[in-house]
Each structure stands twice: as C-alpha cells, then as structure tokens.
Amino acid sequence: MTNPFYKYSLLTGFVCLIGAAISWFSNASNYNGPFLITGLLLIALGMRGYEKLKAFSYPTVIFAMVGIGMFYSQYLVQAGDFKFSKLILPLLQLIMFGMGTTMKAKDFLGILKAPRAVIIGLCCQFTIMPFLGFGIASMFNFPPEIAAGLILIGSSPSGLASNVMALIAKANVALSITITTFATLLAPLMTPLLMNWLGGQYIEIDFWKMMWDIIQIVILPIGVGFIINQFFEKFANALRQYLPLISMIGISLIILVITATGRDSLLNVGWLLLLAVLMHNIGGYILGYGAAKLLKMPEQDCRTVAIEVGLQNGGLASGLASQMGKIATVGLAPVLFSSIMNITGSILAGWWGREKNGQAAKDKGQ
C-alpha cells in the first residue's frame, strides 16, 4: 500500500499547478513561479511512491529546474565577478568520471561478439540525428546559433540514460552499453567533423578546439574512472554508491544555469524550439527503429538501436556550447533535449517493457 505522504504530495502538487494556472490567467505574475516550481517538485516527490510513476520523478525535477532558471534567472547567472557557467565543465567531468567507473574491459570486447549490430548502431547514431537536426533547423528557420544547437545535440553520442532505458524496455543491454561506449570514444572525431560539415554554415567551428574540448570533458575523466574500476575495484564500488545521485544533481545544476543564462533567447523561440526538439527526439526513435528493422535485426536489437539513436548526451553538447562561449544560444537545444528525452524515453521504454510479447522479444534476441 502506498504511503499517504506520497499521495498527499501528488495532490498538493496538482493544487499548486492549478494555482499557477489561475495566477497566470489573472495576471498575478508574482505567484506564477512559486506555484509552478513548488507544484512540480511536490509531484516529483509524490511519484517516488508509485512504481509506475517513479521513472518520471527525475524528469519532473528537471522541468522544475527549468522553471527556476526562467523565473529567477537574475540570481543564477553570476555572483559578483563569478559566472556560474564556469561550473559546467567540472560538473560534466565529474559525471563522465562516474560513467568511467561503470566500464570494464569486457565492454570494449562487445564489438567482437556482435560486430554487425554495433556497426549498424554507430552508423545510425552518427547519421540519423545529425542530419535530422540539420533538416529540422532548416525547416524552422531558427537564428543561426539556435539552429547550431540542434545540430550539436544531434552530432553528440548517446549517454548513460540509453543503457537504463534499454534495460527497462527489455532491449539488448549489452549491445546498448557497447554502442554507448564506442560512440563516446568516437565523439572527439565525429562530433567536430559533423558540426564542421553541417553546423559550419551557422556558426564558426574550430575543429581542433572542439576535439580537445571533448577529450577534456569526456575521454580523460572516463579514462580515469575506467582505470580506477580496473585496478581499485573496491574503491570504485564505494564511489558508485554516491555517483548516480551526484550525477543527477550535476545535470540538474547544469540545466538550471543554462536556462537562466539563455532565458531571453528561450522566451523568443521557446515553444517553436520545444516542438523542434520533440520532433528531433521522437524522429530519432522512429528512424532508428525503422533502419534496424530494414536491416532485419532482431526485435530486441531494433529497440536498442532506437533508444541509442533517440537519446543523446545532452550534457556533452551543453559543455561544448559553454566552451564556445555560446551557452545562452547554442546551449538551449541540448538543455531542452535533455529534459524531453527523459520523459519520452521513459514512456517508450515502459511501454515496450510492459508488452505481453516483451519477454518473447527478449528471448528471440538471445
């Protein structure tokens, strides 16, 4: 039986959202932010008490962070001479270090077990999303730096979220981990290459600088985490108890800072950009799954490719936007993408995982 505390949290949260709607329609703008943010946080807390809703708790917190960034941006851009955007790089490195502590040597041998599936997944990863992002950016005719942000998130590799979603969806988790690992290792070459090719018409791209930025943000921290996991496994196991929470807090802070910094640009293109990012994300799932089906991959592997293509490393894209000095514009699409993909990914993975033939698909993949 669900603890009444969670039930009351949900009910109170929805009452706060109704209060936010009433204050918005009545032009009582001073109450919009507090009602909206409190409502989202209470709903996120309430969701923790329900097994079917638990997966949506963290995405709801992310939307609350976006709300805080929008309503209280004046406090979140800088304090004195210190700009909070300087925190993004070390936070990302910490998150990537955590990813490294989950890696083992056998993850790199996955390509030997299923080379065709891994190659198909990587090809889909670095073709579908970059070109889809370019097409959507062109269709919406966004300002150059906003358009470049869509291409940047499309040119980024998949992240750890895809591995979790693959597990929930009864997909091929081993394949998911292998694709994520190799996509991440290829990112220093592929992301600058694709950005230079597709995004170069929108903003100036320094190929070698972007490559070095990715090495600093991703490869070096993951390498340190991997070495610790290989040679100091007990220490790595102890760290892993805390790193998931630290990663979630880190991502929340990054989204908070980027939203606050890009508030004005977001107000100008907010709803259109939200629609474009949603199309990009869902299009990734559909095209990834469709490509895998056309190539006659097993159902379990088709789900894996769809998830790997549709879920991108928004943190890396945000970090690169920050390193470019364009966090308020190029960084917006990655932030929105990170928020939306957690919700759509949870829905898709949950739906696949609950299918009556889900176990059959899993057995077939084996």
C-alpha positions as CSV (number, residue, x, y, z in Angstrom):
1,M,0.0,0.0,0.0
2,T,1.3,3.4,-1.0
3,N,2.4,5.7,1.9
4,P,-0.2,8.5,2.3
5,F,2.6,11.0,2.3
6,Y,3.3,10.4,-1.4
7,K,-0.4,10.6,-2.2
8,Y,-0.8,14.0,-0.4
9,S,2.4,15.2,-2.1
10,L,0.8,14.5,-5.5
11,L,-2.5,16.1,-4.6
12,T,-0.8,19.2,-3.2
13,G,1.4,19.4,-6.2
14,F,-1.5,19.4,-8.6
15,V,-3.3,22.0,-6.5
16,C,-0.2,24.2,-6.8
17,L,-0.2,23.8,-10.6
18,I,-3.9,24.8,-10.7
19,G,-2.8,27.8,-8.6
20,A,-0.1,28.6,-11.1
21,A,-2.7,28.5,-14.0
22,I,-5.1,30.7,-12.1
23,S,-2.4,33.3,-11.3
24,W,-1.3,33.3,-14.9
25,F,-4.8,33.9,-16.3
26,S,-5.5,36.5,-13.6
27,N,-2.2,38.3,-14.4
28,A,-0.9,37.8,-10.8
29,S,2.6,37.1,-12.2
30,N,4.3,37.3,-8.8
31,Y,2.7,33.9,-7.9
32,N,3.3,32.0,-11.2
33,G,6.8,30.9,-10.4
34,P,6.4,29.8,-6.8
35,F,3.2,27.9,-7.5
36,L,4.6,26.2,-10.7
37,I,8.0,25.2,-9.1
38,T,6.5,24.0,-5.8
39,G,3.9,22.0,-7.7
40,L,6.4,20.3,-9.9
41,L,8.7,19.4,-7.0
42,L,5.8,18.1,-4.9
43,I,4.6,16.0,-7.9
44,A,8.1,14.6,-8.4
45,L,8.3,13.7,-4.7
46,G,4.8,12.0,-4.9
47,M,5.8,10.0,-7.9
48,R,8.5,8.3,-5.9
49,G,5.8,6.4,-4.0
50,Y,4.3,4.8,-7.1
51,E,6.3,2.1,-9.0
52,K,4.7,3.0,-12.4
53,L,5.4,6.8,-11.9
54,K,8.8,6.6,-10.3
55,A,10.7,6.8,-13.7
56,F,9.0,10.2,-14.3
57,S,10.2,11.7,-11.0
58,Y,13.6,12.9,-12.1
59,P,12.3,14.4,-15.5
60,T,9.8,16.3,-13.4
61,V,12.5,17.7,-11.2
62,I,14.4,18.7,-14.4
63,F,11.3,20.8,-15.5
64,A,11.2,22.4,-12.1
65,M,14.9,23.4,-12.6
66,V,13.9,24.9,-16.0
67,G,11.2,26.8,-14.2
68,I,13.6,28.1,-11.5
69,G,16.0,29.2,-14.2
70,M,13.3,31.1,-16.1
71,F,11.7,32.8,-13.1
72,Y,14.8,33.6,-11.1
73,S,17.5,34.0,-13.7
74,Q,18.8,37.2,-12.2
75,Y,20.2,35.1,-9.3
76,L,21.6,32.3,-11.3
77,V,23.9,33.8,-13.9
78,Q,26.6,35.1,-11.7
79,A,27.6,36.1,-8.2
80,G,29.8,39.1,-8.2
81,D,32.5,38.5,-10.8
82,F,32.0,34.7,-10.8
83,K,29.9,33.3,-13.6
84,F,28.1,30.1,-12.7
85,S,28.6,28.8,-16.2
86,K,32.2,28.1,-15.1
87,L,30.8,25.2,-13.0
88,I,29.6,23.4,-16.1
89,L,32.9,21.9,-17.2
90,P,33.9,20.4,-13.8
91,L,30.4,19.1,-13.2
92,L,30.4,17.3,-16.6
93,Q,33.9,15.9,-15.9
94,L,32.6,14.5,-12.6
95,I,29.6,12.9,-14.4
96,M,31.8,11.4,-17.1
97,F,34.2,10.1,-14.4
98,G,31.2,8.4,-12.8
99,M,30.4,6.8,-16.2
100,G,34.0,5.6,-16.4
101,T,33.7,3.8,-13.1
102,T,30.9,1.6,-14.6
103,M,33.1,0.5,-17.5
104,K,35.0,-2.7,-17.7
105,A,37.4,-4.2,-20.2
106,K,34.6,-6.6,-21.4
107,D,32.6,-3.6,-22.6
108,F,35.2,-3.0,-25.3
109,L,35.1,-6.6,-26.4
110,G,31.3,-6.3,-27.1
111,I,32.0,-5.4,-30.7
112,L,33.7,-8.8,-31.2
113,K,30.6,-10.6,-30.1
114,A,28.2,-8.7,-32.3
115,P,30.2,-6.5,-34.8
116,R,27.3,-6.1,-37.3
117,A,24.8,-4.9,-34.7
118,V,27.4,-2.5,-33.2
119,I,28.4,-1.1,-36.6
120,I,24.7,-0.6,-37.6
121,G,24.0,1.2,-34.3
122,L,27.0,3.5,-34.6
123,C,26.2,4.3,-38.3
124,C,22.6,5.2,-37.3
125,Q,23.9,7.2,-34.3
126,F,26.1,9.4,-36.4
127,T,23.9,9.8,-39.4
128,I,20.2,10.0,-38.4
129,M,20.4,12.5,-35.6
130,P,22.9,15.0,-37.2
131,F,21.0,15.1,-40.5
132,L,17.6,15.2,-38.8
133,G,18.8,18.1,-36.6
134,F,20.0,19.9,-39.7
135,G,16.7,19.3,-41.5
136,I,14.6,20.5,-38.6
137,A,16.8,23.5,-38.0
138,S,16.5,24.5,-41.7
139,M,12.7,23.9,-41.7
140,F,12.1,26.1,-38.7
141,N,14.5,28.8,-39.9
142,F,15.9,29.5,-36.4
143,P,18.5,32.1,-35.7
144,P,22.0,30.7,-36.6
145,E,23.2,29.9,-33.1
146,I,19.9,28.3,-32.1
147,A,20.0,26.2,-35.3
148,A,23.6,25.2,-34.5
149,G,22.4,23.9,-31.1
150,L,20.0,21.5,-32.7
151,I,22.8,20.1,-35.0
152,L,25.2,19.9,-32.0
153,I,22.8,17.7,-29.9
154,G,22.3,15.6,-33.0
155,S,26.0,15.2,-33.5
156,S,26.7,14.1,-29.9
157,P,27.0,10.5,-28.9
158,S,24.4,8.6,-26.8
159,G,24.7,8.7,-23.0
160,L,24.2,6.5,-19.9
161,A,20.5,7.2,-19.9
162,S,20.2,4.9,-23.0
163,N,21.6,1.9,-21.1
164,V,19.0,2.4,-18.3
165,M,16.1,2.7,-20.9
166,A,17.4,-0.4,-22.7
167,L,17.0,-2.4,-19.5
168,I,13.5,-1.1,-18.9
169,A,12.5,-1.8,-22.5
170,K,13.7,-5.4,-22.4
171,A,16.2,-4.5,-25.2
172,N,19.7,-5.7,-25.6
173,V,21.5,-4.1,-22.7
174,A,24.9,-5.5,-23.6
175,L,24.6,-4.1,-27.1
176,S,23.4,-0.7,-25.7
177,I,26.5,-0.5,-23.4
178,T,28.8,-1.4,-26.3
179,I,27.3,1.2,-28.7
180,T,27.3,3.9,-26.0
181,T,31.0,3.1,-25.2
182,F,32.2,3.2,-28.8
183,A,30.0,6.2,-29.7
184,T,31.6,8.1,-26.8
185,L,35.1,7.1,-27.9
186,L,34.4,8.2,-31.5
187,A,32.9,11.6,-30.3
188,P,36.2,13.5,-30.4
189,L,36.4,12.8,-34.1
190,M,32.8,12.5,-35.2
191,T,31.2,15.4,-33.4
192,P,33.6,18.1,-34.6
193,L,33.5,16.6,-38.1
194,L,29.7,16.7,-38.3
195,M,29.5,20.1,-36.7
196,N,32.0,21.5,-39.1
197,W,30.1,20.0,-42.1
198,L,26.5,20.6,-41.1
199,G,26.8,23.4,-38.5
200,G,29.6,25.4,-40.1
201,Q,27.2,27.4,-42.2
202,Y,25.5,28.7,-39.0
203,I,28.5,29.4,-36.7
204,E,32.2,29.2,-36.9
205,I,33.6,25.8,-35.8
206,D,37.1,25.3,-34.6
207,F,37.6,21.6,-35.3
208,W,40.7,21.0,-33.3
209,K,39.5,23.0,-30.3
210,M,36.2,21.1,-30.2
211,M,38.1,17.8,-30.4
212,W,40.3,18.9,-27.4
213,D,37.2,20.1,-25.5
214,I,35.6,16.7,-26.0
215,I,38.7,14.9,-24.9
216,Q,38.8,17.1,-21.7
217,I,35.1,16.7,-21.0
218,V,34.6,13.0,-21.8
219,I,37.7,10.9,-22.7
220,L,40.1,11.9,-19.8
221,P,37.5,11.7,-17.0
222,I,36.1,8.4,-18.3
223,G,39.7,7.1,-18.7
224,V,40.5,7.9,-15.0
225,G,37.2,6.3,-13.9
226,F,37.9,3.2,-16.0
227,I,41.4,2.8,-14.6
228,I,40.1,3.1,-11.0
229,N,37.5,0.5,-11.8
230,Q,40.0,-1.9,-13.3
231,F,42.7,-1.6,-10.6
232,F,40.9,-0.4,-7.5
233,E,37.6,-2.1,-7.8
234,K,36.6,-1.9,-4.1
235,F,37.2,1.9,-4.2
236,A,35.2,2.1,-7.4
237,N,32.3,0.1,-5.9
238,A,32.2,2.5,-2.9
239,L,32.2,5.5,-5.2
240,R,29.3,4.1,-7.3
241,Q,27.0,4.3,-4.3
242,Y,27.1,8.1,-4.5
243,L,27.9,8.9,-8.1
244,P,24.4,8.4,-9.5
245,L,23.0,10.9,-7.1
246,I,25.9,13.3,-7.7
247,S,25.3,12.9,-11.5
248,M,21.6,13.7,-11.2
249,I,22.4,16.8,-9.1
250,G,25.1,17.8,-11.5
251,I,22.8,17.6,-14.5
252,S,20.1,19.5,-12.7
253,L,22.5,22.3,-11.9
254,I,23.8,22.4,-15.5
255,I,20.2,22.7,-16.8
256,L,19.5,25.4,-14.2
257,V,22.5,27.6,-15.2
258,I,22.0,27.2,-18.9
259,T,18.2,28.0,-18.7
260,A,19.0,31.1,-16.6
261,T,21.7,32.3,-18.9
262,G,19.6,31.7,-22.1
263,R,16.3,32.9,-20.7
264,D,15.9,35.8,-23.1
265,S,16.7,33.6,-26.2
266,L,14.4,30.9,-24.8
267,L,11.5,33.4,-24.5
268,N,11.9,34.4,-28.1
269,V,11.9,30.9,-29.6
270,G,10.7,28.8,-26.7
271,W,7.6,27.0,-28.0
272,L,9.0,26.5,-31.5
273,L,12.3,25.2,-30.2
274,L,10.4,22.9,-27.8
275,L,8.4,21.5,-30.8
276,A,11.6,21.2,-32.9
277,V,13.4,19.3,-30.1
278,L,10.5,17.0,-29.6
279,M,10.4,16.2,-33.3
280,H,14.1,15.6,-33.3
281,N,13.9,13.2,-30.3
282,I,10.9,11.2,-31.5
283,G,12.2,11.2,-35.0
284,G,15.4,9.5,-33.7
285,Y,13.4,6.7,-32.1
286,I,11.3,6.1,-35.2
287,L,14.1,6.3,-37.8
288,G,16.5,4.3,-35.6
289,Y,14.0,1.5,-35.1
290,G,13.0,1.6,-38.8
291,A,16.6,1.4,-40.0
292,A,17.2,-1.6,-37.8
293,K,14.1,-3.3,-39.0
294,L,15.0,-2.7,-42.6
295,L,18.4,-4.3,-41.9
296,K,16.5,-7.3,-40.4
297,M,17.9,-7.1,-36.9
298,P,16.1,-9.0,-34.1
299,E,13.3,-7.1,-32.3
300,Q,15.4,-6.7,-29.1
301,D,18.3,-5.1,-31.1
302,C,15.8,-2.9,-33.0
303,R,14.7,-1.4,-29.7
304,T,18.3,-0.9,-28.6
305,V,19.2,1.0,-31.8
306,A,16.0,3.1,-31.5
307,I,16.9,4.1,-27.9
308,E,20.6,4.7,-28.7
309,V,19.7,7.0,-31.6
310,G,16.9,8.8,-29.8
311,L,18.8,9.5,-26.5
312,Q,21.7,11.8,-26.8
313,N,24.4,13.1,-24.4
314,G,22.9,16.5,-23.7
315,G,25.5,17.2,-21.0
316,L,28.3,16.9,-23.5
317,A,26.5,19.2,-26.0
318,S,25.9,21.7,-23.2
319,G,29.5,21.6,-22.2
320,L,30.7,22.2,-25.8
321,A,28.3,25.2,-26.1
322,S,29.7,26.6,-22.9
323,Q,33.3,26.1,-24.2
324,M,32.3,28.0,-27.3
325,G,31.1,30.9,-25.1
326,K,27.6,30.5,-26.6
327,I,25.8,28.8,-23.7
328,A,22.8,31.2,-23.9
329,T,22.0,30.3,-27.5
330,V,23.8,27.1,-28.8
331,G,23.2,25.5,-25.4
332,L,19.4,25.8,-25.4
333,A,18.5,22.9,-27.7
334,P,20.7,20.5,-25.7
335,V,19.0,21.6,-22.4
336,L,15.5,21.1,-23.8
337,F,16.5,17.8,-25.4
338,S,17.9,16.5,-22.1
339,S,14.6,17.4,-20.4
340,I,12.3,15.9,-23.0
341,M,14.2,12.7,-23.8
342,N,14.0,11.6,-20.2
343,I,10.2,11.7,-20.4
344,T,9.7,10.3,-23.9
345,G,12.4,7.7,-23.2
346,S,10.7,6.6,-20.0
347,I,7.3,6.3,-21.8
348,L,8.7,4.3,-24.7
349,A,10.8,2.0,-22.5
350,G,8.0,1.5,-20.1
351,W,5.6,0.7,-23.0
352,W,8.0,-1.8,-24.5
353,G,8.7,-3.3,-21.2
354,R,5.1,-3.9,-20.4
355,E,4.2,-5.5,-23.8
356,K,2.9,-9.0,-23.5
357,N,5.4,-10.2,-26.0
358,G,8.2,-8.3,-24.4
359,Q,9.7,-11.4,-22.9
360,A,9.3,-13.2,-26.2
361,A,11.2,-10.4,-28.0
362,K,13.9,-10.6,-25.4
363,D,14.2,-14.4,-25.8
364,K,14.2,-14.0,-29.6
365,G,17.1,-11.6,-29.3
366,Q,19.1,-14.1,-27.2
